[in-house]
Amino acid sequence: MAEDSKLWDIICDGSHIPVHTSEDGKKTTVKTGKEYNEADRKKVEKNYKAKKILVCVIGPDEYNAVSSCSSTKEIWEALQTAHEGTTQVKNSKIDMLTIEYEMFKMKESKSIHEMHTRFTSIINELHSLGEVSTTTKLVRKMLRVLLNSWDSKVNAISEAKDLDTLTVDELIGNLKTYEMKMTMKKAEKN
């Protein structure tokens, strides 16, 4: 996810600021650059590296939103808010996508590939917002949303396969193969 785990820790937890601690441990003062030891320098360099990585991967509009941030943690939180919204907005998105997931059906004129693309888009958006579904749940949902004309195939898969171990990719491959055979049969009749 990041160049190394220390960079990711800095982004999530905040930058390291070298300080002096009083002998009684009650008072701290920020060290000046001249007072840094080698360990302090390495940590500060990681701070700059993490900030550089974040700033280099964003566009000009996002840069304007984070240019006043002083730490990588602030930049990351600003980017999260910009992309996910506040907690209220995030929860509203989750609610909307959950309804879309629950109402999802295969459309009459669409192929398995097109249905899978739409379905995956919903699942990925939910996943990016922290809502993760099990593979078993996704496989069972996909079998339920197929058109009635697919009932014989759904029954065959349900009887022949262990739905608890079947992956979405295996299911889609199986459905695409069946769809190709059905398309060839229709073409032969015409």
C-alpha positions in Angstrom: 0.0 0.0 0.0 2.9 2.3 0.7 6.5 2.3 -0.1 7.1 0.6 3.2 5.1 0.1 6.3 6.7 3.0 8.2 5.5 5.4 5.6 1.9 4.1 5.9 2.2 4.4 9.7 3.2 8.0 9.3 0.2 8.7 7.0 -2.3 7.0 9.4 -0.8 7.9 12.7 0.9 11.2 12.1 4.3 12.6 11.6 7.2 12.1 14.0 8.3 15.4 15.6 11.7 15.1 17.4 11.4 16.5 20.9 13.5 16.9 24.1 11.9 15.5 27.2 12.7 17.0 30.6 14.3 14.7 33.1 11.1 14.4 35.1 9.2 13.4 31.9 6.6 16.1 32.3 7.8 18.7 29.7 8.7 18.4 26.1 10.2 20.9 23.7 10.6 20.6 19.9 14.2 20.0 18.8 15.7 22.3 16.2 17.2 20.8 13.1 20.6 21.3 14.5 19.7 19.1 17.5 18.5 16.1 15.5 20.4 12.9 15.9 20.7 10.3 13.1 17.5 8.5 14.2 15.6 11.8 14.2 16.8 12.7 10.7 15.6 9.3 9.3 12.2 9.7 10.9 11.8 13.3 9.6 13.0 12.1 6.1 10.2 9.5 6.2 7.7 12.3 7.1 8.8 14.2 4.0 8.8 11.1 1.8 5.3 10.1 2.9 4.1 13.7 2.3 5.8 13.7 -1.2 4.1 10.5 -2.2 0.7 11.8 -1.2 1.1 15.1 -2.9 2.6 13.5 -6.1 -0.4 11.3 -6.7 -3.2 13.9 -6.4 -4.5 16.3 -9.0 -4.5 20.1 -9.0 -8.0 20.3 -7.5 -7.1 18.0 -4.7 -3.7 19.7 -4.1 -5.6 23.0 -3.5 -7.7 21.2 -0.9 -4.6 19.9 1.0 -1.9 22.5 0.4 -2.5 24.1 3.7 -2.2 20.8 5.6 1.0 20.6 7.6 1.2 16.8 8.1 0.7 13.7 6.1 -2.1 12.6 8.5 -3.9 15.9 7.9 -3.5 15.4 4.1 -4.8 11.8 4.3 -7.8 12.9 6.4 -8.6 15.7 4.0 -8.4 13.3 1.1 -10.6 10.8 2.8 -13.2 13.4 3.6 -13.1 14.7 0.0 -13.6 11.2 -1.5 -15.7 9.5 1.1 -17.4 12.6 2.6 -18.2 13.1 6.2 -19.4 10.1 8.3 -23.0 11.2 7.5 -22.3 11.3 3.8 -20.4 8.0 3.9 -23.3 6.3 5.7 -25.8 7.7 3.2 -23.7 6.3 0.3 -23.6 3.0 2.1 -27.4 3.0 2.5 -27.9 4.0 -1.2 -25.5 1.3 -2.4 -27.0 -1.3 -0.1 -30.4 -0.6 -1.6 -28.9 -0.8 -5.1 -27.3 -4.2 -4.1 -30.5 -5.5 -2.7 -32.6 -4.4 -5.8 -29.9 -5.7 -8.3 -31.3 -7.9 -11.1 -29.9 -9.1 -14.4 -31.4 -7.1 -17.2 -33.2 -8.9 -20.0 -30.9 -7.7 -22.9 -27.6 -7.8 -21.0 -24.9 -10.4 -21.1 -23.3 -12.1 -18.1 -20.2 -9.9 -18.6 -22.3 -6.7 -18.5 -24.3 -7.9 -15.4 -21.0 -8.9 -13.7 -19.5 -5.5 -14.5 -22.5 -3.6 -12.9 -22.5 -6.0 -9.9 -18.8 -5.6 -9.3 -19.1 -1.8 -9.5 -21.6 -1.8 -6.6 -19.6 -4.3 -4.6 -16.3 -2.4 -5.1 -18.0 0.9 -4.0 -19.4 -0.8 -0.9 -16.0 -2.3 -0.2 -14.2 1.1 -0.5 -16.6 2.4 2.1 -15.8 -0.5 4.5 -18.7 -2.8 3.7 -17.3 -6.1 2.8 -19.3 -9.2 1.7 -18.2 -12.8 1.8 -17.6 -14.6 -1.4 -20.3 -17.1 -0.5 -22.8 -14.3 -0.1 -21.8 -12.7 -3.5 -22.0 -16.1 -5.3 -25.5 -16.8 -3.9 -26.7 -13.3 -4.7 -25.4 -13.6 -8.3 -27.3 -16.9 -8.7 -30.5 -15.3 -7.4 -30.4 -12.3 -9.8 -30.2 -14.3 -13.0 -33.2 -14.3 -15.3 -35.8 -17.1 -15.1 -34.4 -18.4 -18.4 -31.2 -19.3 -16.4 -33.1 -21.4 -13.8 -31.9 -24.8 -15.2 -28.3 -23.6 -15.0 -28.7 -22.1 -11.5 -30.1 -25.5 -10.4 -27.3 -27.4 -12.0 -24.6 -25.2 -10.4 -26.4 -25.3 -7.0 -26.5 -29.1 -7.1 -23.0 -29.8 -8.6 -21.0 -27.2 -6.8 -20.3 -26.4 -3.2 -21.5 -22.8 -3.0 -19.5 -22.2 0.1 -16.2 -22.8 -1.8 -17.2 -21.5 -5.3 -15.5 -18.2 -6.1 -17.2 -15.4 -8.0 -14.7 -15.8 -10.9 -15.4 -19.6 -11.2 -19.2 -18.8 -11.2 -18.8 -16.1 -13.9 -16.6 -18.4 -16.0 -19.2 -21.1 -15.7 -22.0 -18.8 -16.6 -20.1 -17.2 -19.6 -19.4 -20.7 -20.9 -23.1 -21.6 -20.7 -24.0 -18.3 -22.3 -21.6 -18.9 -25.3 -23.1 -22.4 -25.8 -26.6 -21.0 -25.8 -25.7 -18.2 -28.2 -24.1 -20.8 -30.6 -27.3 -23.0 -30.4 -29.5 -19.9 -31.3 -27.2 -19.1 -34.2 -27.4 -22.6 -35.5 -31.2 -22.5 -35.4 -31.2 -19.3 -37.5 
